[in-house]
């Protein structure tokens, strides 16, 4: 059914919703494409402290 009167608010809301849906799809695709490598950049503070104290000990 064609509307006789255009509703600019409804038109903008539809545009915002479709844009948000595209962003969500792109985000999901990006997260699937780049696997998360766990443990590579983890620094254990206690281990680092022990190593630095060992270096300072005479």
N, C-alpha and C positions, 0 to 999 in steps of 0.2 A: 504494500500500500504506500503510495507516494504521499508525502506530507505536503500540504498546501503552504504552510508557513514553516520556514526554516528555524530551527532552534540552535543558535550559536553555542550555547553552553553545552548542549548535548553533543554537538559536533566536536568541540574541544575535549570533552571528557572521553569520547570514543578514541580520539587521536592519542590522548595521554595513556589510556589503557593499552592500546595496541603498541605504543612505544615501550611501555613498561614490560609487556609480554615479550617483546623482541629482546630487551635487555636481559630478561631472565633466561631466555633460551640461549643467548650468547654466553652468559655466565656459566650455565650448565655445561655447554659444549667446551668452554675453556677449561673448566675444572676437570672434565673427563680427559682432555687432551694432555694436560700436564700432570703427571703423577707426582705425588708428594713423596719426597725422599726423607724419611725420618731418621734422625740420629746423626746426620752429616755435620750439622753446624751446632751441635750441642756442646756446651762447655760446662763441665762440672766445676763449680766454684771451689769445692773442698779439695779436689785434685790439683787445681791450679794453685791454690794457696800452699798446699804441701810442697809442690815443686818449687815455688818461689822461696819458701822457707829453707828448703834443702840447699838451694843455691847460695843463700846468705849465710848459712852455717859455716864456721871455719873448719 
